[in-house]
Amino acid sequence: MDLAEYRRAARAWLEENAPSDDHPAADGITRAKEFMAKLYDAGYSGITWPKRWGGQGLTEAEEHAFAAEARDFSLPMYVFSIGLGMTGPTLVDRGTDEQRERFVRPLLRGEEIWCQLFSEPGAGSDVASLQTRAVRDGDHWVVNGQKVWTSVAHHADWGLLLARTEVEVPKHKGLTMFVVDMHHPGVTVRPLRDMSGKANFNEIFLDDVTIPDEHRVGEVDDGWSVAVTTLLHERLSISAGVGMGGQKDNPASLEALRRAVDTSDPLVRDQLVELHIRSRALALFNQRLAQEARAGIFPGARGSAAKLLLAELTLFQADLATQLVGPESVLAGHPLAQAISLAPGMALGGGTNEIMRNIVGDRVLGLPPEPRVDKNVPFKDLKVGTQG
Ligand SMILES: Cc1cc2nc3c(=O)[nH]c(=O)nc-3n(C[C@H](O)[C@H](O)[C@H](O)COP(=O)(O)OP(=O)(O)OC[C@H]3O[C@@H](n4cnc5c(N)ncnc54)[C@H](O)[C@@H]3O)c2cc1C
């Protein structure tokens, strides 16, 4: 099938299968899972993922064609965004064959939901200073600690967990990555409400949670390199909108704003054009990174530039919407309130704008790196939570 045919077929499938707003009132998660199963069975989930693990083994061109069509719909995929954008690609890159066999297909088909357990109350930007401990006990590990800001954990079946396994070495060298069963009796998930009024993320308490050693991802004490793989995928997937399910219902989109405001005013048109240019520049940058990735050129730290651009675009869009529609746009119940109040989170989740700038300065532009006083100090001798 050539690309134009692929695109037509994708469009026809979406028109037939994308849930309509008046979908019968099944609960949100059931509805999302039903949709993902249909998406997978039709061959539109994991388009570029290896066939061997359940993907379609197609190219970035097909993925891009599908994403371009999907933008006109509202697909219930948010709950799968961590699995599709971060934990799944990490397992494909760094998991064992048994782990890929066990986890990847159910993830792509929406049968199992994933979350990412990295951040802690004292370890966000400096995630390598985390304190959650995993201690080996024969063929199992026993985990104790606390995580925070864990998106979709209240729906998750599995979590990708970064834990400390050694304290006698510098902080980055004593971490190990695991897959944790979120239904284990020692896992407590408590929702945290953000300023949009919704509780999309959570705090997690891990009390004597056992994890079989076969659920370790990568080598013992080499979790930092696995985490870097996840973070690279995270930044690319956030900027490309993986799992975000289209723009149709976004009241702050260019199309929605154009309908909502008086476009006879040239200053308004000017601002809408600015929004269009910024969106288009980011889309092209993402397209280029994806094409390069398919050609074997890994985007590396440039993924952080894409994520930074998206965060800045999201804030610009929210400010513009507030300015054009007026102060009532932020009142509870206004269609724009949700999009506006979630915008600042984009400059934090997946790494803050300051951290993205540090990475771009250091690893893309080759500027002098931040001074690192803690680089060679054993973790046990650090005053945790105070290092940069
Ligand atoms: C919507 C959302 C979803 C999230 N989902 C998840 C998730 O699913 N899983 C997960 O593990 N985490 C998640 N997070 C957490 C996110 O990764 C952290 O919030 C982020 O890494 C920042 O950490 P922090 O909040 O502890 O802030 P801190 O690291 O304490 O930073 C505070 C401020 O200091 C600045 N700062 C810190 N260090 C430096 C430095 N070296 N140079 C310059 N400035 C610096 C920061 O930019 C920030 O402005 C989510 C966050 C949000 C907002």
The ligand as a MOL file (V3000), in Angstrom:
LIG
                    3D

  0  0  0     0  0            999 V3000
M  V30 BEGIN CTAB
M  V30 COUNTS 53 58 0 0 0
M  V30 BEGIN ATOM
M  V30 1 C 2.0270 17.2980 34.8970 0
M  V30 2 C 3.1950 16.5630 35.5040 0
M  V30 3 C 3.2950 15.1900 35.3390 0
M  V30 4 C 4.3750 14.4970 35.8990 0
M  V30 5 N 4.4140 13.1280 35.7520 0
M  V30 6 C 5.4300 12.4240 36.3230 0
M  V30 7 C 5.4590 11.0060 36.2270 0
M  V30 8 O 4.5680 10.3670 35.6460 0
M  V30 9 N 6.4840 10.3440 36.8190 0
M  V30 10 C 7.4910 10.9980 37.4870 0
M  V30 11 O 8.4080 10.3270 37.9600 0
M  V30 12 N 7.4810 12.3540 37.6160 0
M  V30 13 C 6.4770 13.0790 37.0440 0
M  V30 14 N 6.4480 14.4670 37.1700 0
M  V30 15 C 7.4810 15.1320 37.9650 0
M  V30 16 C 8.4630 15.9640 37.1510 0
M  V30 17 O 9.3840 15.1170 36.4820 0
M  V30 18 C 9.1490 16.9200 38.1370 0
M  V30 19 O 8.1740 17.8270 38.5970 0
M  V30 20 C 10.2780 17.6760 37.4980 0
M  V30 21 O 11.3340 16.8150 37.1720 0
M  V30 22 C 10.7920 18.8000 38.4330 0
M  V30 23 O 11.0760 18.2980 39.6850 0
M  V30 24 P 10.5160 19.0420 41.0080 0
M  V30 25 O 9.0520 19.2560 40.8310 0
M  V30 26 O 10.9790 18.2350 42.1840 0
M  V30 27 O 11.2190 20.4620 41.0100 0
M  V30 28 P 12.7020 20.8130 41.4780 0
M  V30 29 O 13.6660 19.8590 40.8600 0
M  V30 30 O 12.7370 20.9250 42.9690 0
M  V30 31 O 12.9080 22.2290 40.8190 0
M  V30 32 C 12.3980 23.4300 41.4060 0
M  V30 33 C 12.8260 24.5970 40.5170 0
M  V30 34 O 14.2770 24.6880 40.5020 0
M  V30 35 C 14.7520 24.6630 39.1590 0
M  V30 36 N 16.0090 23.9030 39.1190 0
M  V30 37 C 16.2870 22.7120 39.7160 0
M  V30 38 N 17.5470 22.3200 39.4280 0
M  V30 39 C 18.0720 23.2580 38.5920 0
M  V30 40 C 19.3250 23.4170 37.9440 0
M  V30 41 N 20.2790 22.4840 38.0690 0
M  V30 42 N 19.5030 24.5160 37.1520 0
M  V30 43 C 18.5320 25.4540 37.0020 0
M  V30 44 N 17.3190 25.3680 37.6170 0
M  V30 45 C 17.0850 24.2900 38.3970 0
M  V30 46 C 13.6720 23.9310 38.3700 0
M  V30 47 O 13.7240 24.2540 36.9990 0
M  V30 48 C 12.4040 24.4270 39.0520 0
M  V30 49 O 12.0460 25.6760 38.5370 0
M  V30 50 C 5.3770 15.1830 36.6390 0
M  V30 51 C 5.2610 16.5740 36.8060 0
M  V30 52 C 4.1910 17.2630 36.2620 0
M  V30 53 C 4.0940 18.7490 36.4630 0
M  V30 END ATOM
M  V30 BEGIN BOND
M  V30 1 1 1 2
M  V30 2 1 2 3
M  V30 3 2 2 52
M  V30 4 2 3 4
M  V30 5 1 4 5
M  V30 6 1 4 50
M  V30 7 2 5 6
M  V30 8 1 6 7
M  V30 9 1 6 13
M  V30 10 2 7 8
M  V30 11 1 7 9
M  V30 12 1 9 10
M  V30 13 2 10 11
M  V30 14 1 10 12
M  V30 15 2 12 13
M  V30 16 1 13 14
M  V30 17 1 14 15
M  V30 18 1 14 50
M  V30 19 1 15 16
M  V30 20 1 16 17
M  V30 21 1 16 18
M  V30 22 1 18 19
M  V30 23 1 18 20
M  V30 24 1 20 21
M  V30 25 1 20 22
M  V30 26 1 22 23
M  V30 27 1 23 24
M  V30 28 2 24 25
M  V30 29 1 24 26
M  V30 30 1 24 27
M  V30 31 1 27 28
M  V30 32 2 28 29
M  V30 33 1 28 30
M  V30 34 1 28 31
M  V30 35 1 31 32
M  V30 36 1 32 33
M  V30 37 1 33 34
M  V30 38 1 33 48
M  V30 39 1 34 35
M  V30 40 1 35 36
M  V30 41 1 35 46
M  V30 42 1 36 37
M  V30 43 1 36 45
M  V30 44 2 37 38
M  V30 45 1 38 39
M  V30 46 1 39 40
M  V30 47 2 39 45
M  V30 48 1 40 41
M  V30 49 2 40 42
M  V30 50 1 42 43
M  V30 51 2 43 44
M  V30 52 1 44 45
M  V30 53 1 46 47
M  V30 54 1 46 48
M  V30 55 1 48 49
M  V30 56 2 50 51
M  V30 57 1 51 52
M  V30 58 1 52 53
M  V30 END BOND
M  V30 END CTAB
M  END
